[in-house]
Amino acid sequence: MRERILVTGAAGFIGSHVAERLLQRGAAVVGVDNFDPFYPPHEKRRNLARAIANRRFRLVEADCADLDALDGRLGDAAFDVVVHLAAKAGVRPSIRDALGYARANVTGTAALLELARRRGIGRFVFGSSSSVYGNSRTIPFVETDPVERQISPYAATKRVGEIMCQPYHHLHGMTVMALRFFTVYGPRQRPDLAIRRFASRMMRGEEIPMYGDGTTERDYTWVDDIVDGTVAAIDWTETSPGRFEIVNLGGSRTTPLRRLIHLIAEALEVEPRIQHLPMQPGDVHRTWADVTKAGRLLGYHPKVTVEDGIPRFVAWLRGREAVAARAAAS
């Protein structure tokens, strides 16, 4: 029987890739998105072009934090599993808009859990973040590490989302997997994220802002690896009824900021112009995923290194810019 899957944040970077993969597997997908103007809605609609062309996909434009409105717009559709990826993203913007992040990420997650309870959906996959680890000195980050010192409102909302999942598992027997994503990049990456922002600025010959001395490190993870893990998590919720787990999904290696800039410049064949700036509030010094648990539960093994991924990303960005230039000229 064809799986019926509800994907929130379906027009976003990760969500649109997940929706496409599920459609390729033969699932029926209802995608929910409110097209928040954090970045241009037309770009999000472009993300969904392939999914919308598939007859097994339906788009519902709704705010996840408005439970009754969302429930009404879904009508009598039945679902086997919820994949909740909708969220306001970004550490620095969350410092300026903590209330907005709390509504979207905390209330939105509570609403989706309640929607699942109301409709008798017993399987739930939640998109969390490596930011919940804060400035942990224990490396690599393991799911059993204490996560009590988030250093941005965004990180705090993601940790609260994980905590909200626990009573729905305990009280209602919901099978839940929370996935802590580590610095995802690839085609359709948001314009505000470092790799895309740096590449776009280098292509225009502009300076790129480097916060700190370039020694901060991130576990950059290619989007297809994240999709592999997310789809495996969906399958896990079917074969592991009544369980609750938190799992890291990352590349399981770190890349310093200076090295990242070098790789992007090398792929673009340019000499980067760097604007040196102080570290920003809310930024962590390092992220690094231990993916042992993901390997054990999900068969997850990241395949794309940053050395391979950056040239692929640059090729996508160049193609996208060429299409935009032709459209502007016509």
C-alpha positions in Angstrom: 0.0 0.0 0.0 1.3 3.4 -1.0 2.6 5.4 2.0 0.8 8.7 2.7 3.2 11.3 4.1 2.7 14.8 5.5 5.8 16.9 5.0 5.9 20.4 6.6 8.3 23.0 5.3 8.0 21.3 2.0 9.0 24.3 -0.1 12.2 24.8 1.9 15.7 23.7 1.2 15.6 20.3 2.9 11.9 19.8 2.7 11.7 20.1 -1.0 14.4 17.5 -1.5 12.7 15.1 1.0 9.4 15.5 -0.8 11.0 14.7 -4.2 12.7 11.6 -2.8 9.5 10.3 -1.3 7.6 10.9 -4.5 10.3 9.0 -6.4 9.7 6.1 -3.9 6.0 6.0 -4.9 4.6 7.8 -1.8 1.7 10.1 -1.8 2.9 13.4 -0.3 1.0 16.4 1.1 3.4 19.3 1.5 2.7 22.1 3.9 4.4 25.5 3.7 3.4 29.1 4.7 6.0 30.7 2.3 7.5 32.8 5.1 9.2 35.8 3.5 12.5 35.2 5.4 13.8 34.7 1.9 12.0 35.2 -1.4 8.8 33.1 -1.7 9.3 32.7 -5.5 12.5 30.9 -4.8 10.6 28.4 -2.5 8.0 27.9 -5.2 10.8 27.1 -7.7 12.1 24.5 -5.2 8.7 22.7 -5.5 8.5 22.7 -9.3 9.3 19.0 -9.7 7.1 17.9 -6.8 4.1 20.0 -8.1 4.4 18.3 -11.5 3.8 14.9 -9.8 0.1 13.9 -9.5 0.8 12.3 -6.1 1.8 15.6 -4.6 -0.6 18.2 -3.1 0.5 21.6 -1.7 -1.3 23.1 1.3 -0.4 26.7 2.1 -0.9 27.0 5.8 0.8 28.2 9.0 1.8 25.2 11.1 1.4 27.1 14.3 -2.4 27.6 13.5 -3.6 24.1 14.3 -7.3 24.5 13.6 -6.7 26.2 10.3 -4.2 23.6 9.2 -6.4 20.8 10.3 -9.2 22.2 8.3 -7.2 22.7 5.1 -6.0 19.1 5.2 -9.6 18.0 5.0 -10.2 14.3 5.4 -6.7 13.3 4.1 -5.2 10.3 6.0 -1.5 10.0 6.8 0.8 7.3 7.9 3.6 9.5 9.1 4.4 13.2 9.7 7.8 14.6 8.7 8.0 18.0 10.5 10.7 20.1 8.9 8.9 23.5 9.0 10.7 26.1 11.1 12.2 29.6 11.2 15.9 28.9 10.7 19.0 30.8 11.5 20.9 31.6 14.7 21.5 35.3 14.3 18.0 36.3 13.1 16.5 34.4 16.1 18.3 36.9 18.4 16.4 39.7 16.8 13.1 37.9 16.7 12.9 35.5 19.6 9.1 35.6 19.9 8.6 34.9 16.2 11.0 31.9 16.5 9.1 30.6 19.5 5.8 30.8 17.7 7.0 29.1 14.5 9.3 26.5 16.1 7.8 25.7 19.5 4.1 26.4 18.9 4.4 25.0 15.4 5.9 21.7 16.6 3.3 21.4 19.4 0.6 21.9 16.8 1.9 19.2 14.5 2.2 16.8 17.4 -1.4 17.5 18.4 -2.5 17.2 14.8 -0.9 13.8 14.7 -2.7 12.8 18.0 -6.0 14.0 16.8 -5.8 12.1 13.5 -4.4 8.9 15.0 -1.0 9.3 13.2 1.4 7.1 15.2 4.7 8.0 13.5 6.5 11.3 13.7 9.9 12.5 12.4 11.1 15.9 13.7 13.8 18.0 12.1 16.0 19.3 15.0 19.5 20.9 14.8 23.1 20.5 15.9 22.7 23.9 17.5 21.1 22.3 20.6 24.7 21.2 21.6 25.8 24.8 22.1 29.5 25.2 22.7 30.0 21.7 23.9 33.6 20.9 24.6 33.1 17.2 24.1 33.8 16.2 20.5 32.4 14.8 18.4 28.9 15.5 19.6 27.1 12.4 20.9 23.3 12.2 21.4 23.8 11.3 25.1 25.8 14.5 25.7 24.0 17.0 28.1 22.3 19.7 26.1 21.4 22.3 28.7 23.3 25.4 27.5 21.9 26.6 24.1 23.3 29.9 23.2 20.7 31.3 20.8 16.9 31.4 20.7 16.9 29.3 17.6 18.8 26.5 19.4 16.5 26.7 22.4 13.4 26.4 20.2 14.8 23.2 18.6 15.6 21.7 22.0 12.1 22.5 23.2 10.8 20.8 20.1 12.6 17.6 21.0 11.3 17.8 24.5 7.7 18.4 23.2 8.0 15.1 21.3 8.6 13.1 24.5 5.2 13.3 26.2 3.5 12.4 22.9 5.6 9.3 22.8 5.0 8.6 26.5 1.2 9.4 26.7 0.0 8.4 23.2 2.5 5.7 22.2 3.7 7.8 19.2 6.9 6.5 17.5 9.2 9.5 17.2 12.6 10.1 15.8 14.2 13.6 16.2 17.0 14.2 13.8 19.8 16.7 14.6 20.9 18.1 11.3 24.5 19.4 11.0 25.1 22.4 8.7 23.4 21.2 5.6 24.4 22.5 2.1 23.7 21.8 -1.5 21.4 22.8 -4.3 18.5 25.1 -3.1 20.5 26.2 0.0 19.0 29.3 1.6 20.6 32.5 0.3 21.6 33.6 3.9 23.7 30.5 4.6 27.5 30.8 4.5 28.3 28.7 1.5 25.8 30.2 -0.8 26.4 33.7 0.5 30.2 33.4 0.1 29.9 31.9 -3.4 27.5 34.5 -4.6 29.7 37.4 -3.3 32.8 35.9 -4.8 31.0 35.5 -8.2 30.2 39.3 -8.0 33.8 40.2 -7.0 32.6 41.4 -3.6 34.2 41.0 -0.2 33.0 38.1 2.0 32.5 38.6 5.7 34.6 36.3 7.9 33.5 36.3 11.5 36.3 35.5 13.9 39.8 34.4 12.9 38.7 31.7 10.5 39.3 28.8 12.9 35.7 28.1 13.7 34.7 24.6 12.4 31.5 23.1 11.0 30.4 19.6 10.1 29.2 20.5 6.6 26.7 17.8 5.3 25.6 17.4 1.7 21.8 17.5 1.4 21.5 14.1 -0.3 23.1 12.5 2.8 20.6 14.3 5.0 17.7 13.1 2.8 19.1 9.5 2.9 19.0 9.7 6.7 15.6 11.4 6.9 14.0 8.7 4.6 15.7 6.0 6.6 14.1 7.6 9.8 10.7 7.4 8.2 11.2 3.7 7.5 12.5 3.2 11.1 9.3 4.6 12.6 7.4 1.9 10.7 9.6 -1.0 11.9 10.2 0.3 15.5 6.8 0.9 17.0 6.5 2.7 20.3 10.1 4.0 20.4 11.6 7.5 20.8 15.1 8.3 19.6 17.3 11.3 19.0 19.8 10.8 16.2 22.6 13.0 14.7 22.8 13.3 10.9 26.1 14.9 9.8 29.1 14.5 7.7 31.1 13.4 10.8 34.1 15.6 10.0 34.9 19.2 10.5 36.1 21.9 8.2 37.6 25.2 9.4 36.0 28.4 8.0 39.3 29.4 6.3 39.4 26.0 4.5 35.8 26.4 3.4 36.5 29.8 1.9 39.5 28.3 0.1 37.4 25.4 -1.4 34.7 27.8 -2.7 37.3 30.2 -4.2 39.1 27.2 -5.8 35.9 25.9 -7.3 35.1 29.4 -8.7 38.7 30.0 -9.8 38.8 33.4 -8.0 40.9 35.0 -5.3 38.6 35.8 -2.3 38.5 39.2 -0.8 37.9 38.8 2.9 36.4 41.3 5.3 37.5 40.4 8.9 34.8 40.8 11.5 34.4 39.9 15.2 32.6 36.7 16.2 28.9 37.1 16.3 26.7 36.4 19.4 25.1 33.0 19.2 27.7 31.4 17.0 29.3 28.2 18.3 33.0 27.4 17.8 32.6 23.9 16.4 30.1 21.3 15.3 31.0 17.7 14.8 28.6 14.8 14.6 29.2 11.3 16.0 27.0 9.3 13.6 27.5 5.9 15.2 23.9 5.8 16.4 22.6 6.8 13.0 24.7 4.1 11.4 23.3 1.5 13.8 19.6 2.5 13.7 19.3 3.8 10.1 22.2 2.3 8.2 23.4 5.9 7.7 26.8 6.6 6.2 27.5 10.1 4.7 29.0 9.7 1.3 29.8 13.2 0.0 32.9 15.0 1.4 33.1 18.8 1.4 35.9 18.6 -1.1 33.4 16.9 -3.5 30.4 18.8 -2.5 31.6 22.3 -2.9 32.3 22.0 -6.6 28.9 20.4 -7.1 27.3 23.2 -5.2 29.2 25.8 -7.3 28.0 24.1 -10.5 24.4 24.3 -9.4 24.7 28.0 -8.4 26.3 28.9 -11.7 23.5 27.1 -13.6 20.9 28.9 -11.5 22.5 32.3 -12.0 22.8 31.7 -15.8 19.0 30.8 -16.0 18.2 34.0 -14.0 20.4 36.1 -16.3 18.7 34.7 -19.4 15.3 35.4 -17.9 16.2 38.9 -17.1 17.5 39.5 -20.6 14.4 38.2 -22.3 
